[in-house]
Amino acid sequence: KAFKVFNAVNNANWEIRFASNVLETMREQMITSGKNETGGVLIGISNAKTRTIHVVNLLPAPLDSQVTPVCFFRGVKGLPGAIRMVTENSGGQLGYIGEWHSHPHGPESVSATDLKTVQRFKAEFDKLRSPLPVFLTILTPEKILPFVF
């Protein structure tokens, strides 16, 4: 299936291309989680020069994640190994690209908690040899909202 293309909500210069199955899986996980938020890690590749992010897969929320109707705190149990396996199996072409979580009750925007998390990731990512943008996607019952910071 073709990729679904979006521009980042907060920076239209960034184009996000989601494999259709990724969006379908995100929706299924949101429905399964019921009233609680859910989320996970996005797998793909980012090109800072063209300001394009390709999302080709996702990893579900680790078992130590914490979920409530108003918060999702992604855990880490088993995540580093799973990401390392993706990177190794793709010959270093694919890897961690960002985070996603649901807002089953709104808002259709980033929350104050989301912004604090973005700042924490930004401080960490800016120290990398090849800095990554902070890429966050929020899924609501009505919208897919990608943000790039």
Secondary structure as GFF3:
##gff-version 3
##sequence-region A 1 149
A	DSSP	beta_strand	3	7	.	.	.	ID=ss1
A	DSSP	beta_strand	15	19	.	.	.	ID=ss2
A	DSSP	alpha_helix	20	32	.	.	.	ID=ss3
A	DSSP	beta_strand	39	47	.	.	.	ID=ss4
A	DSSP	beta_strand	52	60	.	.	.	ID=ss5
A	DSSP	beta_strand	66	67	.	.	.	ID=ss6
A	DSSP	beta_strand	72	73	.	.	.	ID=ss7
A	DSSP	alpha_helix	79	89	.	.	.	ID=ss8
A	DSSP	beta_strand	95	102	.	.	.	ID=ss9
A	DSSP	alpha_helix	112	125	.	.	.	ID=ss10
A	DSSP	beta_strand	135	139	.	.	.	ID=ss11
A	DSSP	beta_strand	144	148	.	.	.	ID=ss12
###
